[in-house]
């Protein structure tokens, strides 16, 4: 029996609008690509998610990959308000699931800086029953540790959980531990799959 619904935050309950955010700061597509290669596509992004390094140490690491764009990197990451925006369906969807008797959690690689600067996009969190953020516990998906940590912290059974994430590898890692998984494309698709999984008589 399904008792728990677990959401990734980024691109499921919020929109990670990274390229639009940088374009709004005045960067052209070529510079956005360079910034990406030195940050979100670089080797230090897990450290950002885990919260193991200070903001300044992370920025220095990004700069070390492309020193010529230090000024642009500092402008990009000085304040990330607006990088993550809310999805209007988040709170009603959570309320609907809780009214149906499910407990609702989050399990997300969400950095400290994004969490601090994008609070207006996270107004759904108080409606949830708990969860794991990577930077708080120094764990990131799709490592097994983050999934087991959620189960242990809240006394959950993997086979009673449905996990929704927009990244196939994260969903597959959860399935390997016994979770049911939905690879999120949009709310309509995810709602259909969730209804199928949680229909009476389904295990």
Rosetta constraint file for C-alpha pairs under 8 A:
AtomPair CA 1 CA 159 HARMONIC 7.91 0.50
AtomPair CA 1 CA 160 HARMONIC 5.78 0.50
AtomPair CA 1 CA 198 HARMONIC 7.74 0.50
AtomPair CA 1 CA 201 HARMONIC 7.94 0.50
AtomPair CA 1 CA 202 HARMONIC 6.66 0.50
AtomPair CA 1 CA 203 HARMONIC 4.85 0.50
AtomPair CA 2 CA 102 HARMONIC 7.91 0.50
AtomPair CA 2 CA 159 HARMONIC 7.48 0.50
AtomPair CA 2 CA 160 HARMONIC 4.39 0.50
AtomPair CA 2 CA 161 HARMONIC 5.86 0.50
AtomPair CA 2 CA 162 HARMONIC 7.19 0.50
AtomPair CA 2 CA 197 HARMONIC 7.90 0.50
AtomPair CA 2 CA 198 HARMONIC 6.10 0.50
AtomPair CA 2 CA 203 HARMONIC 6.85 0.50
AtomPair CA 3 CA 101 HARMONIC 7.62 0.50
AtomPair CA 3 CA 102 HARMONIC 5.24 0.50
AtomPair CA 3 CA 103 HARMONIC 6.44 0.50
AtomPair CA 3 CA 160 HARMONIC 5.34 0.50
AtomPair CA 3 CA 161 HARMONIC 6.29 0.50
AtomPair CA 4 CA 102 HARMONIC 5.37 0.50
AtomPair CA 4 CA 103 HARMONIC 4.79 0.50
AtomPair CA 4 CA 104 HARMONIC 5.79 0.50
AtomPair CA 4 CA 105 HARMONIC 7.45 0.50
AtomPair CA 4 CA 160 HARMONIC 6.20 0.50
AtomPair CA 4 CA 161 HARMONIC 4.70 0.50
AtomPair CA 4 CA 162 HARMONIC 6.39 0.50
AtomPair CA 5 CA 102 HARMONIC 6.68 0.50
AtomPair CA 5 CA 103 HARMONIC 6.26 0.50
AtomPair CA 5 CA 104 HARMONIC 4.87 0.50
AtomPair CA 5 CA 105 HARMONIC 6.29 0.50
AtomPair CA 5 CA 161 HARMONIC 5.77 0.50
AtomPair CA 5 CA 162 HARMONIC 5.00 0.50
AtomPair CA 5 CA 163 HARMONIC 6.21 0.50
AtomPair CA 5 CA 164 HARMONIC 7.88 0.50
AtomPair CA 6 CA 104 HARMONIC 5.81 0.50
AtomPair CA 6 CA 105 HARMONIC 4.65 0.50
AtomPair CA 6 CA 106 HARMONIC 5.25 0.50
AtomPair CA 6 CA 107 HARMONIC 6.64 0.50
AtomPair CA 6 CA 161 HARMONIC 6.90 0.50
AtomPair CA 6 CA 162 HARMONIC 5.97 0.50
AtomPair CA 6 CA 163 HARMONIC 4.67 0.50
AtomPair CA 6 CA 164 HARMONIC 6.24 0.50
AtomPair CA 7 CA 12 HARMONIC 7.23 0.50
AtomPair CA 7 CA 13 HARMONIC 7.52 0.50
AtomPair CA 7 CA 104 HARMONIC 7.68 0.50
AtomPair CA 7 CA 105 HARMONIC 6.22 0.50
AtomPair CA 7 CA 106 HARMONIC 4.65 0.50
AtomPair CA 7 CA 107 HARMONIC 6.07 0.50
AtomPair CA 7 CA 108 HARMONIC 7.74 0.50
AtomPair CA 7 CA 163 HARMONIC 5.97 0.50
AtomPair CA 7 CA 164 HARMONIC 5.03 0.50
AtomPair CA 7 CA 165 HARMONIC 6.53 0.50
AtomPair CA 8 CA 12 HARMONIC 6.14 0.50
AtomPair CA 8 CA 13 HARMONIC 7.21 0.50
AtomPair CA 8 CA 106 HARMONIC 5.69 0.50
AtomPair CA 8 CA 107 HARMONIC 5.21 0.50
AtomPair CA 8 CA 108 HARMONIC 4.96 0.50
AtomPair CA 8 CA 109 HARMONIC 7.99 0.50
AtomPair CA 8 CA 163 HARMONIC 7.72 0.50
AtomPair CA 8 CA 164 HARMONIC 6.06 0.50
AtomPair CA 8 CA 165 HARMONIC 5.06 0.50
AtomPair CA 8 CA 166 HARMONIC 7.66 0.50
AtomPair CA 9 CA 13 HARMONIC 5.00 0.50
AtomPair CA 9 CA 14 HARMONIC 5.95 0.50
AtomPair CA 9 CA 106 HARMONIC 6.65 0.50
AtomPair CA 9 CA 107 HARMONIC 7.18 0.50
AtomPair CA 9 CA 108 HARMONIC 5.65 0.50
AtomPair CA 9 CA 110 HARMONIC 7.61 0.50
AtomPair CA 10 CA 14 HARMONIC 5.23 0.50
AtomPair CA 10 CA 15 HARMONIC 6.10 0.50
AtomPair CA 10 CA 16 HARMONIC 5.92 0.50
AtomPair CA 10 CA 84 HARMONIC 7.92 0.50
AtomPair CA 10 CA 108 HARMONIC 7.24 0.50
AtomPair CA 10 CA 109 HARMONIC 7.90 0.50
AtomPair CA 10 CA 110 HARMONIC 7.43 0.50
AtomPair CA 11 CA 15 HARMONIC 4.54 0.50
AtomPair CA 11 CA 16 HARMONIC 5.74 0.50
AtomPair CA 11 CA 166 HARMONIC 6.62 0.50
AtomPair CA 12 CA 164 HARMONIC 7.73 0.50
AtomPair CA 12 CA 165 HARMONIC 6.73 0.50
AtomPair CA 12 CA 166 HARMONIC 6.65 0.50
AtomPair CA 12 CA 184 HARMONIC 6.86 0.50
AtomPair CA 12 CA 186 HARMONIC 7.64 0.50
AtomPair CA 12 CA 187 HARMONIC 7.88 0.50
AtomPair CA 13 CA 86 HARMONIC 6.98 0.50
AtomPair CA 13 CA 87 HARMONIC 5.91 0.50
AtomPair CA 13 CA 89 HARMONIC 7.86 0.50
AtomPair CA 13 CA 90 HARMONIC 5.43 0.50
AtomPair CA 14 CA 84 HARMONIC 6.46 0.50
AtomPair CA 14 CA 85 HARMONIC 5.66 0.50
AtomPair CA 14 CA 86 HARMONIC 4.72 0.50
AtomPair CA 14 CA 87 HARMONIC 5.20 0.50
AtomPair CA 14 CA 90 HARMONIC 7.86 0.50
AtomPair CA 14 CA 121 HARMONIC 6.75 0.50
AtomPair CA 14 CA 122 HARMONIC 7.70 0.50
AtomPair CA 15 CA 84 HARMONIC 5.61 0.50
AtomPair CA 15 CA 85 HARMONIC 5.24 0.50
AtomPair CA 15 CA 86 HARMONIC 6.32 0.50
AtomPair CA 15 CA 87 HARMONIC 6.68 0.50
AtomPair CA 16 CA 83 HARMONIC 6.11 0.50
AtomPair CA 16 CA 84 HARMONIC 4.70 0.50
AtomPair CA 16 CA 85 HARMONIC 6.73 0.50
AtomPair CA 17 CA 21 HARMONIC 5.96 0.50
AtomPair CA 17 CA 82 HARMONIC 7.96 0.50
AtomPair CA 17 CA 83 HARMONIC 5.38 0.50
AtomPair CA 17 CA 84 HARMONIC 5.93 0.50
AtomPair CA 17 CA 85 HARMONIC 7.26 0.50
AtomPair CA 18 CA 22 HARMONIC 6.37 0.50
AtomPair CA 18 CA 83 HARMONIC 5.48 0.50
AtomPair CA 18 CA 84 HARMONIC 7.62 0.50
AtomPair CA 19 CA 23 HARMONIC 6.15 0.50
AtomPair CA 19 CA 32 HARMONIC 7.00 0.50
AtomPair CA 20 CA 24 HARMONIC 6.05 0.50
AtomPair CA 20 CA 83 HARMONIC 7.92 0.50
AtomPair CA 21 CA 25 HARMONIC 6.61 0.50
AtomPair CA 21 CA 82 HARMONIC 6.58 0.50
AtomPair CA 21 CA 83 HARMONIC 5.31 0.50
AtomPair CA 22 CA 26 HARMONIC 6.76 0.50
AtomPair CA 22 CA 27 HARMONIC 5.89 0.50
AtomPair CA 22 CA 32 HARMONIC 6.68 0.50
AtomPair CA 22 CA 76 HARMONIC 6.64 0.50
AtomPair CA 23 CA 27 HARMONIC 5.02 0.50
AtomPair CA 23 CA 28 HARMONIC 6.38 0.50
AtomPair CA 23 CA 29 HARMONIC 7.69 0.50
AtomPair CA 23 CA 32 HARMONIC 7.58 0.50
AtomPair CA 25 CA 76 HARMONIC 7.51 0.50
AtomPair CA 27 CA 31 HARMONIC 5.90 0.50
AtomPair CA 27 CA 32 HARMONIC 6.13 0.50
AtomPair CA 28 CA 32 HARMONIC 6.16 0.50
AtomPair CA 29 CA 33 HARMONIC 6.19 0.50
AtomPair CA 30 CA 34 HARMONIC 6.52 0.50
AtomPair CA 31 CA 35 HARMONIC 6.12 0.50
AtomPair CA 32 CA 36 HARMONIC 6.09 0.50
AtomPair CA 33 CA 37 HARMONIC 6.28 0.50
AtomPair CA 34 CA 38 HARMONIC 6.39 0.50
AtomPair CA 34 CA 66 HARMONIC 7.98 0.50
AtomPair CA 35 CA 39 HARMONIC 6.16 0.50
AtomPair CA 35 CA 40 HARMONIC 8.00 0.50
AtomPair CA 35 CA 69 HARMONIC 7.79 0.50
AtomPair CA 35 CA 72 HARMONIC 7.68 0.50
AtomPair CA 35 CA 73 HARMONIC 6.45 0.50
AtomPair CA 36 CA 40 HARMONIC 5.16 0.50
AtomPair CA 36 CA 41 HARMONIC 5.52 0.50
AtomPair CA 36 CA 42 HARMONIC 7.41 0.50
AtomPair CA 37 CA 41 HARMONIC 4.80 0.50
AtomPair CA 37 CA 42 HARMONIC 5.43 0.50
AtomPair CA 38 CA 42 HARMONIC 5.16 0.50
AtomPair CA 38 CA 62 HARMONIC 5.14 0.50
AtomPair CA 38 CA 63 HARMONIC 7.07 0.50
AtomPair CA 38 CA 65 HARMONIC 5.52 0.50
AtomPair CA 38 CA 66 HARMONIC 6.28 0.50
AtomPair CA 39 CA 43 HARMONIC 7.70 0.50
AtomPair CA 39 CA 44 HARMONIC 6.97 0.50
AtomPair CA 39 CA 45 HARMONIC 6.45 0.50
AtomPair CA 39 CA 62 HARMONIC 5.58 0.50
AtomPair CA 40 CA 45 HARMONIC 5.78 0.50
AtomPair CA 41 CA 45 HARMONIC 7.35 0.50
AtomPair CA 42 CA 62 HARMONIC 7.73 0.50
AtomPair CA 44 CA 48 HARMONIC 6.76 0.50
AtomPair CA 44 CA 58 HARMONIC 7.43 0.50
AtomPair CA 44 CA 61 HARMONIC 7.17 0.50
AtomPair CA 44 CA 62 HARMONIC 7.49 0.50
AtomPair CA 45 CA 49 HARMONIC 6.38 0.50
AtomPair CA 46 CA 50 HARMONIC 5.98 0.50
AtomPair CA 46 CA 140 HARMONIC 7.23 0.50
AtomPair CA 47 CA 51 HARMONIC 5.98 0.50
AtomPair CA 47 CA 52 HARMONIC 5.67 0.50
AtomPair CA 47 CA 53 HARMONIC 6.41 0.50
AtomPair CA 47 CA 58 HARMONIC 7.64 0.50
AtomPair CA 48 CA 52 HARMONIC 7.10 0.50
AtomPair CA 48 CA 53 HARMONIC 7.00 0.50
AtomPair CA 48 CA 58 HARMONIC 6.89 0.50
AtomPair CA 48 CA 111 HARMONIC 5.93 0.50
AtomPair CA 48 CA 112 HARMONIC 7.75 0.50
AtomPair CA 48 CA 135 HARMONIC 7.63 0.50
AtomPair CA 49 CA 109 HARMONIC 5.63 0.50
AtomPair CA 49 CA 110 HARMONIC 5.86 0.50
AtomPair CA 49 CA 111 HARMONIC 4.55 0.50
AtomPair CA 49 CA 112 HARMONIC 7.42 0.50
AtomPair CA 49 CA 134 HARMONIC 5.77 0.50
AtomPair CA 49 CA 135 HARMONIC 5.47 0.50
AtomPair CA 49 CA 138 HARMONIC 7.82 0.50
AtomPair CA 49 CA 140 HARMONIC 6.80 0.50
AtomPair CA 50 CA 109 HARMONIC 7.72 0.50
AtomPair CA 50 CA 111 HARMONIC 7.03 0.50
AtomPair CA 50 CA 134 HARMONIC 5.17 0.50
AtomPair CA 50 CA 135 HARMONIC 4.16 0.50
AtomPair CA 50 CA 136 HARMONIC 7.31 0.50
AtomPair CA 50 CA 137 HARMONIC 7.24 0.50
AtomPair CA 50 CA 138 HARMONIC 4.33 0.50
AtomPair CA 50 CA 139 HARMONIC 5.72 0.50
AtomPair CA 50 CA 140 HARMONIC 6.35 0.50
AtomPair CA 51 CA 111 HARMONIC 6.60 0.50
AtomPair CA 51 CA 112 HARMONIC 6.32 0.50
AtomPair CA 51 CA 134 HARMONIC 7.37 0.50
AtomPair CA 51 CA 135 HARMONIC 4.21 0.50
AtomPair CA 51 CA 136 HARMONIC 6.97 0.50
AtomPair CA 51 CA 138 HARMONIC 6.27 0.50
AtomPair CA 52 CA 135 HARMONIC 7.37 0.50
AtomPair CA 52 CA 138 HARMONIC 6.72 0.50
AtomPair CA 53 CA 57 HARMONIC 5.96 0.50
AtomPair CA 53 CA 58 HARMONIC 6.19 0.50
AtomPair CA 54 CA 58 HARMONIC 6.29 0.50
AtomPair CA 55 CA 59 HARMONIC 6.17 0.50
AtomPair CA 55 CA 113 HARMONIC 7.65 0.50
AtomPair CA 56 CA 60 HARMONIC 6.16 0.50
AtomPair CA 57 CA 61 HARMONIC 6.27 0.50
AtomPair CA 58 CA 62 HARMONIC 6.31 0.50
AtomPair CA 59 CA 63 HARMONIC 6.14 0.50
AtomPair CA 59 CA 73 HARMONIC 7.48 0.50
AtomPair CA 59 CA 74 HARMONIC 7.20 0.50
AtomPair CA 59 CA 77 HARMONIC 7.71 0.50
AtomPair CA 60 CA 64 HARMONIC 6.11 0.50
AtomPair CA 61 CA 65 HARMONIC 6.85 0.50
AtomPair CA 62 CA 66 HARMONIC 7.05 0.50
AtomPair CA 62 CA 73 HARMONIC 7.55 0.50
AtomPair CA 63 CA 67 HARMONIC 4.96 0.50
AtomPair CA 63 CA 68 HARMONIC 7.98 0.50
AtomPair CA 63 CA 69 HARMONIC 7.15 0.50
AtomPair CA 63 CA 70 HARMONIC 5.40 0.50
AtomPair CA 63 CA 73 HARMONIC 6.98 0.50
AtomPair CA 66 CA 70 HARMONIC 7.21 0.50
AtomPair CA 69 CA 73 HARMONIC 6.17 0.50
AtomPair CA 70 CA 74 HARMONIC 6.16 0.50
AtomPair CA 71 CA 75 HARMONIC 6.22 0.50
AtomPair CA 72 CA 76 HARMONIC 6.05 0.50
AtomPair CA 73 CA 77 HARMONIC 6.15 0.50
AtomPair CA 74 CA 78 HARMONIC 5.51 0.50
AtomPair CA 75 CA 79 HARMONIC 7.79 0.50
AtomPair CA 76 CA 80 HARMONIC 7.37 0.50
AtomPair CA 79 CA 117 HARMONIC 6.89 0.50
AtomPair CA 80 CA 113 HARMONIC 7.27 0.50
AtomPair CA 80 CA 114 HARMONIC 6.42 0.50
AtomPair CA 80 CA 117 HARMONIC 5.93 0.50
AtomPair CA 80 CA 118 HARMONIC 7.29 0.50
AtomPair CA 81 CA 114 HARMONIC 7.49 0.50
AtomPair CA 81 CA 117 HARMONIC 4.85 0.50
AtomPair CA 81 CA 118 HARMONIC 5.20 0.50
AtomPair CA 82 CA 117 HARMONIC 7.95 0.50
AtomPair CA 82 CA 118 HARMONIC 6.44 0.50
AtomPair CA 83 CA 114 HARMONIC 7.67 0.50
AtomPair CA 83 CA 118 HARMONIC 7.36 0.50
AtomPair CA 84 CA 114 HARMONIC 7.36 0.50
AtomPair CA 84 CA 118 HARMONIC 6.11 0.50
AtomPair CA 84 CA 121 HARMONIC 6.42 0.50
AtomPair CA 85 CA 118 HARMONIC 7.49 0.50
AtomPair CA 85 CA 120 HARMONIC 7.72 0.50
AtomPair CA 85 CA 121 HARMONIC 4.94 0.50
AtomPair CA 86 CA 90 HARMONIC 7.76 0.50
AtomPair CA 86 CA 120 HARMONIC 7.41 0.50
AtomPair CA 86 CA 121 HARMONIC 4.19 0.50
AtomPair CA 86 CA 122 HARMONIC 6.75 0.50
AtomPair CA 87 CA 121 HARMONIC 7.76 0.50
AtomPair CA 89 CA 93 HARMONIC 5.87 0.50
AtomPair CA 90 CA 94 HARMONIC 6.22 0.50
AtomPair CA 90 CA 124 HARMONIC 6.45 0.50
AtomPair CA 91 CA 95 HARMONIC 6.07 0.50
AtomPair CA 91 CA 123 HARMONIC 7.93 0.50
AtomPair CA 91 CA 124 HARMONIC 5.28 0.50
AtomPair CA 91 CA 127 HARMONIC 7.24 0.50
AtomPair CA 92 CA 96 HARMONIC 6.01 0.50
AtomPair CA 93 CA 97 HARMONIC 6.30 0.50
AtomPair CA 94 CA 98 HARMONIC 6.20 0.50
AtomPair CA 94 CA 104 HARMONIC 7.00 0.50
AtomPair CA 94 CA 124 HARMONIC 7.92 0.50
AtomPair CA 94 CA 127 HARMONIC 7.11 0.50
AtomPair CA 94 CA 128 HARMONIC 7.23 0.50
AtomPair CA 95 CA 99 HARMONIC 6.02 0.50
AtomPair CA 95 CA 127 HARMONIC 7.38 0.50
AtomPair CA 96 CA 100 HARMONIC 6.34 0.50
AtomPair CA 97 CA 101 HARMONIC 6.64 0.50
AtomPair CA 97 CA 102 HARMONIC 5.64 0.50
AtomPair CA 97 CA 103 HARMONIC 7.62 0.50
AtomPair CA 97 CA 104 HARMONIC 7.48 0.50
AtomPair CA 98 CA 102 HARMONIC 4.92 0.50
AtomPair CA 98 CA 103 HARMONIC 5.98 0.50
AtomPair CA 98 CA 104 HARMONIC 6.92 0.50
AtomPair CA 103 CA 128 HARMONIC 7.65 0.50
AtomPair CA 103 CA 129 HARMONIC 6.30 0.50
AtomPair CA 104 CA 128 HARMONIC 5.38 0.50
AtomPair CA 104 CA 129 HARMONIC 5.50 0.50
AtomPair CA 104 CA 130 HARMONIC 7.38 0.50
AtomPair CA 105 CA 128 HARMONIC 5.76 0.50
AtomPair CA 105 CA 129 HARMONIC 5.54 0.50
AtomPair CA 105 CA 130 HARMONIC 5.09 0.50
AtomPair CA 105 CA 131 HARMONIC 4.95 0.50
AtomPair CA 106 CA 128 HARMONIC 7.69 0.50
AtomPair CA 106 CA 130 HARMONIC 6.62 0.50
AtomPair CA 106 CA 131 HARMONIC 4.44 0.50
AtomPair CA 106 CA 132 HARMONIC 6.17 0.50
AtomPair CA 106 CA 133 HARMONIC 7.80 0.50
AtomPair CA 107 CA 131 HARMONIC 5.59 0.50
AtomPair CA 107 CA 132 HARMONIC 4.82 0.50
AtomPair CA 107 CA 133 HARMONIC 6.16 0.50
AtomPair CA 107 CA 147 HARMONIC 7.91 0.50
AtomPair CA 107 CA 150 HARMONIC 7.55 0.50
AtomPair CA 108 CA 132 HARMONIC 6.37 0.50
AtomPair CA 108 CA 133 HARMONIC 5.18 0.50
AtomPair CA 108 CA 134 HARMONIC 6.22 0.50
AtomPair CA 108 CA 140 HARMONIC 7.78 0.50
AtomPair CA 108 CA 141 HARMONIC 7.51 0.50
AtomPair CA 109 CA 133 HARMONIC 6.01 0.50
AtomPair CA 109 CA 134 HARMONIC 4.84 0.50
AtomPair CA 109 CA 135 HARMONIC 7.42 0.50
AtomPair CA 109 CA 140 HARMONIC 5.78 0.50
AtomPair CA 109 CA 141 HARMONIC 6.57 0.50
AtomPair CA 110 CA 114 HARMONIC 6.73 0.50
AtomPair CA 110 CA 115 HARMONIC 6.72 0.50
AtomPair CA 110 CA 133 HARMONIC 5.85 0.50
AtomPair CA 110 CA 134 HARMONIC 5.92 0.50
AtomPair CA 110 CA 135 HARMONIC 6.73 0.50
AtomPair CA 111 CA 115 HARMONIC 6.13 0.50
AtomPair CA 111 CA 133 HARMONIC 7.83 0.50
AtomPair CA 111 CA 134 HARMONIC 6.92 0.50
AtomPair CA 111 CA 135 HARMONIC 5.62 0.50
AtomPair CA 112 CA 116 HARMONIC 6.07 0.50
AtomPair CA 112 CA 135 HARMONIC 5.86 0.50
AtomPair CA 112 CA 136 HARMONIC 7.89 0.50
AtomPair CA 113 CA 117 HARMONIC 5.97 0.50
AtomPair CA 114 CA 118 HARMONIC 5.57 0.50
AtomPair CA 115 CA 119 HARMONIC 6.19 0.50
AtomPair CA 118 CA 122 HARMONIC 7.03 0.50
AtomPair CA 119 CA 123 HARMONIC 6.94 0.50
AtomPair CA 124 CA 128 HARMONIC 7.09 0.50
AtomPair CA 125 CA 130 HARMONIC 7.96 0.50
AtomPair CA 131 CA 150 HARMONIC 6.73 0.50
AtomPair CA 132 CA 136 HARMONIC 7.58 0.50
AtomPair CA 132 CA 137 HARMONIC 7.37 0.50
AtomPair CA 132 CA 146 HARMONIC 7.72 0.50
AtomPair CA 132 CA 149 HARMONIC 8.00 0.50
AtomPair CA 132 CA 150 HARMONIC 6.41 0.50
AtomPair CA 133 CA 137 HARMONIC 6.77 0.50
AtomPair CA 134 CA 138 HARMONIC 5.50 0.50
AtomPair CA 134 CA 139 HARMONIC 5.04 0.50
AtomPair CA 134 CA 140 HARMONIC 5.30 0.50
AtomPair CA 134 CA 146 HARMONIC 7.92 0.50
AtomPair CA 135 CA 139 HARMONIC 7.10 0.50
AtomPair CA 139 CA 143 HARMONIC 7.55 0.50
AtomPair CA 139 CA 145 HARMONIC 6.87 0.50
AtomPair CA 139 CA 146 HARMONIC 5.60 0.50
AtomPair CA 140 CA 146 HARMONIC 6.19 0.50
AtomPair CA 141 CA 146 HARMONIC 6.35 0.50
AtomPair CA 141 CA 147 HARMONIC 7.91 0.50
AtomPair CA 141 CA 170 HARMONIC 6.20 0.50
AtomPair CA 142 CA 146 HARMONIC 7.52 0.50
AtomPair CA 142 CA 169 HARMONIC 6.79 0.50
AtomPair CA 142 CA 170 HARMONIC 4.83 0.50
AtomPair CA 142 CA 173 HARMONIC 5.89 0.50
AtomPair CA 142 CA 174 HARMONIC 7.72 0.50
AtomPair CA 143 CA 147 HARMONIC 7.50 0.50
AtomPair CA 143 CA 173 HARMONIC 7.43 0.50
AtomPair CA 144 CA 148 HARMONIC 6.35 0.50
AtomPair CA 144 CA 173 HARMONIC 7.08 0.50
AtomPair CA 144 CA 174 HARMONIC 7.74 0.50
AtomPair CA 144 CA 177 HARMONIC 7.90 0.50
AtomPair CA 145 CA 149 HARMONIC 5.98 0.50
AtomPair CA 146 CA 150 HARMONIC 6.48 0.50
AtomPair CA 147 CA 151 HARMONIC 6.52 0.50
AtomPair CA 147 CA 174 HARMONIC 6.77 0.50
AtomPair CA 148 CA 152 HARMONIC 6.07 0.50
AtomPair CA 149 CA 153 HARMONIC 5.91 0.50
AtomPair CA 150 CA 154 HARMONIC 6.28 0.50
AtomPair CA 150 CA 156 HARMONIC 7.61 0.50
AtomPair CA 151 CA 155 HARMONIC 5.56 0.50
AtomPair CA 151 CA 156 HARMONIC 4.58 0.50
AtomPair CA 151 CA 157 HARMONIC 6.41 0.50
AtomPair CA 151 CA 158 HARMONIC 6.92 0.50
AtomPair CA 152 CA 156 HARMONIC 6.65 0.50
AtomPair CA 156 CA 160 HARMONIC 7.46 0.50
AtomPair CA 156 CA 161 HARMONIC 7.73 0.50
AtomPair CA 157 CA 161 HARMONIC 6.87 0.50
AtomPair CA 158 CA 177 HARMONIC 6.87 0.50
AtomPair CA 158 CA 178 HARMONIC 5.23 0.50
AtomPair CA 158 CA 179 HARMONIC 4.74 0.50
AtomPair CA 158 CA 180 HARMONIC 7.88 0.50
AtomPair CA 159 CA 178 HARMONIC 5.25 0.50
AtomPair CA 159 CA 179 HARMONIC 5.16 0.50
AtomPair CA 159 CA 180 HARMONIC 6.76 0.50
AtomPair CA 160 CA 179 HARMONIC 7.15 0.50
AtomPair CA 160 CA 180 HARMONIC 7.90 0.50
AtomPair CA 161 CA 179 HARMONIC 5.48 0.50
AtomPair CA 161 CA 180 HARMONIC 6.16 0.50
AtomPair CA 162 CA 179 HARMONIC 5.96 0.50
AtomPair CA 162 CA 180 HARMONIC 4.65 0.50
AtomPair CA 162 CA 181 HARMONIC 5.46 0.50
AtomPair CA 162 CA 182 HARMONIC 7.26 0.50
AtomPair CA 162 CA 194 HARMONIC 7.91 0.50
AtomPair CA 163 CA 171 HARMONIC 7.01 0.50
AtomPair CA 163 CA 174 HARMONIC 7.34 0.50
AtomPair CA 163 CA 179 HARMONIC 6.68 0.50
AtomPair CA 163 CA 180 HARMONIC 6.21 0.50
AtomPair CA 163 CA 181 HARMONIC 4.79 0.50
AtomPair CA 163 CA 182 HARMONIC 6.16 0.50
AtomPair CA 164 CA 171 HARMONIC 7.14 0.50
AtomPair CA 164 CA 181 HARMONIC 6.01 0.50
AtomPair CA 164 CA 182 HARMONIC 4.82 0.50
AtomPair CA 164 CA 183 HARMONIC 5.98 0.50
AtomPair CA 164 CA 184 HARMONIC 5.98 0.50
AtomPair CA 164 CA 190 HARMONIC 7.82 0.50
AtomPair CA 165 CA 170 HARMONIC 6.78 0.50
AtomPair CA 165 CA 171 HARMONIC 6.15 0.50
AtomPair CA 165 CA 181 HARMONIC 7.97 0.50
AtomPair CA 165 CA 182 HARMONIC 6.66 0.50
AtomPair CA 165 CA 183 HARMONIC 5.43 0.50
AtomPair CA 165 CA 184 HARMONIC 5.42 0.50
AtomPair CA 166 CA 183 HARMONIC 5.33 0.50
AtomPair CA 166 CA 184 HARMONIC 4.48 0.50
AtomPair CA 166 CA 185 HARMONIC 6.42 0.50
AtomPair CA 167 CA 171 HARMONIC 6.58 0.50
AtomPair CA 167 CA 183 HARMONIC 6.58 0.50
AtomPair CA 167 CA 184 HARMONIC 7.65 0.50
AtomPair CA 168 CA 172 HARMONIC 6.13 0.50
AtomPair CA 168 CA 183 HARMONIC 5.88 0.50
AtomPair CA 169 CA 173 HARMONIC 6.17 0.50
AtomPair CA 170 CA 174 HARMONIC 6.39 0.50
AtomPair CA 171 CA 175 HARMONIC 6.21 0.50
AtomPair CA 171 CA 181 HARMONIC 5.54 0.50
AtomPair CA 171 CA 182 HARMONIC 6.75 0.50
AtomPair CA 171 CA 183 HARMONIC 6.28 0.50
AtomPair CA 172 CA 176 HARMONIC 6.21 0.50
AtomPair CA 172 CA 181 HARMONIC 7.38 0.50
AtomPair CA 173 CA 177 HARMONIC 6.91 0.50
AtomPair CA 174 CA 178 HARMONIC 6.73 0.50
AtomPair CA 174 CA 179 HARMONIC 5.45 0.50
AtomPair CA 174 CA 180 HARMONIC 7.54 0.50
AtomPair CA 174 CA 181 HARMONIC 6.97 0.50
AtomPair CA 175 CA 179 HARMONIC 4.68 0.50
AtomPair CA 175 CA 180 HARMONIC 5.75 0.50
AtomPair CA 175 CA 181 HARMONIC 6.03 0.50
AtomPair CA 182 CA 190 HARMONIC 6.75 0.50
AtomPair CA 182 CA 193 HARMONIC 7.11 0.50
AtomPair CA 182 CA 194 HARMONIC 7.61 0.50
AtomPair CA 183 CA 190 HARMONIC 7.67 0.50
AtomPair CA 184 CA 189 HARMONIC 7.37 0.50
AtomPair CA 184 CA 190 HARMONIC 5.74 0.50
AtomPair CA 185 CA 189 HARMONIC 6.49 0.50
AtomPair CA 185 CA 190 HARMONIC 6.92 0.50
AtomPair CA 186 CA 190 HARMONIC 6.18 0.50
AtomPair CA 187 CA 191 HARMONIC 5.82 0.50
AtomPair CA 188 CA 192 HARMONIC 6.29 0.50
AtomPair CA 189 CA 193 HARMONIC 6.39 0.50
AtomPair CA 190 CA 194 HARMONIC 5.95 0.50
AtomPair CA 191 CA 195 HARMONIC 5.98 0.50
AtomPair CA 192 CA 196 HARMONIC 6.29 0.50
AtomPair CA 193 CA 197 HARMONIC 6.23 0.50
AtomPair CA 194 CA 198 HARMONIC 6.07 0.50
AtomPair CA 195 CA 199 HARMONIC 5.82 0.50
AtomPair CA 197 CA 202 HARMONIC 6.29 0.50
AtomPair CA 197 CA 203 HARMONIC 7.79 0.50
AtomPair CA 198 CA 202 HARMONIC 6.13 0.50
AtomPair CA 198 CA 203 HARMONIC 7.94 0.50
